[in-house]
Amino acid sequence: MLQYTIRRLLSSIPVLFGILLVTFAIARMIPGDPCRAILGEKATEEVCERFIRDRGLDRPIYVQFGIYMQDVLQGDFGDSLRFSRPVSLILVERLPMTIELSLAALTLAVIVGIPLGILSAMKHNTPTDVVTMVGANIGVSMPVFWLGLMLAYLFALVLKGTPLWLPPSGRLTAGISSVPFYEVYGWGVDPETGTFKLLHFFSNLYVFNSIITANWKVLGDTLKHLILPSVALSTIPMAIIARMTRSSLLEVLGREYIRAAKAKGVPYRTVIMKHALRNALLPVVTIIGLSLGSLLGGAVLTETIFGLSGVGRALFEAISARDYPIIQAFTLVVAFGYVMVNLVVDLSYTLLDPRVRLQ
């Protein structure tokens, strides 16, 4: 398995290089001038010339790409054209929000989707099966932006003043702040070091930070703010997981060893949970992995609707402002996350089914 893992990691290098190359080229094909997109239409020619020259955008594109690749190999994503800040710092601030939202949405999708799929398979061709699958089809069909707006309207406006009220935007309520754990425990960290960036990244995972600092007020408020966006984001993967669980389980239930177990008088529930479900989960795990990868890169609408400063919203703003370094860095990070998720999914096959051997 170790050799397989190393081979997969090595084979992902050309994939990431190709993604970076294509993103680098396409970003510069976006119509519009980055100077005027950032400084405004009233920027003079002299100002724009200086803006382009200072940021090296006047050089040939192959020279720009060579310099950028050299910097990336050293862990430097450059400075944002819009904010004049290191892109790595912006990643440290924005990526934790997207990770929290994606994991919360995926957890909800798995917790609800798999039981619904099992229930639908157990009640095959009954009203329960029909209702479950109709609900799954509705979940796949509902646009995230529409569902997000409806949830915000219902729980923030219609139910305002009731115990069911939920916040429609932001990560924390005004007046509540999350103090980084390294400050709580008095760790002196130099802001210029990579250690600081790593600690700052984990401290921006508010759920994690509040747990290790035992700040239950921040934890409760963070989870409360995550409910609406995670529900809106989870509906499509939840429906897909439910449908895949149902179809995979029905296929396994038709095999000979399942019929043999039934003939021996094994209770139907035991047949489902002990004999059939484990084998049926292989394609479901694949779907879960693909869903997490898509959630990491597809949270643009959800983050925009609920006012969350994550990777998706930052990437949308960077494309609008022609902020090439942010576009390239964020796309590369999301692609790397997608590759790693798929690697974990492949390795998990051996745990679910010992017959699978990764050579």
Sequence and secondary structure as in RCSB ss.txt:
>XXXX:A:sequence
MLQYTIRRLLSSIPVLFGILLVTFAIARMIPGDPCRAILGEKATEEVCERFIRDRGLDRPIYVQFGIYMQDVLQG
DFGDSLRFSRPVSLILVERLPMTIELSLAALTLAVIVGIPLGILSAMKHNTPTDVVTMVGANIGVSMPVFWLGLM
LAYLFALVLKGTPLWLPPSGRLTAGISSVPFYEVYGWGVDPETGTFKLLHFFSNLYVFNSIITANWKVLGDTLKH
LILPSVALSTIPMAIIARMTRSSLLEVLGREYIRAAKAKGVPYRTVIMKHALRNALLPVVTIIGLSLGSLLGGAV
LTETIFGLSGVGRALFEAISARDYPIIQAFTLVVAFGYVMVNLVVDLSYTLLDPRVRLQ
>XXXX:A:secstr
 HHHHHHHHHHHHHHHHHHHHHHHHHHHHSSS HHHHHH TT  HHHHHHHHHHTTTTS HHHHHHHHHHHHHTT
   B TTT SBHHHHHHHHHHHHHHHHHHHHHHHHHHHHHHHHHHHHTTTSHHHHHHHHHHHHHHHS HHHHHHH
HHIIIIIITTTSTT    S SS TT     HHHHTT    TTSHHHHHHHHHHT HHHHHHHTT HHHHHHHHHH
HHHHHHHHHHHHHHHHHHHHHHHHHHHHTSHHHHHHHHTT  HHHIIIIIIHHHHHHHHHHHHHHHHHHHHH  H
HHHHHTT  SHHHHHHHHHHHT HHHHHHHHHHHHHHHHHHHHHHHHHHHHH TT    
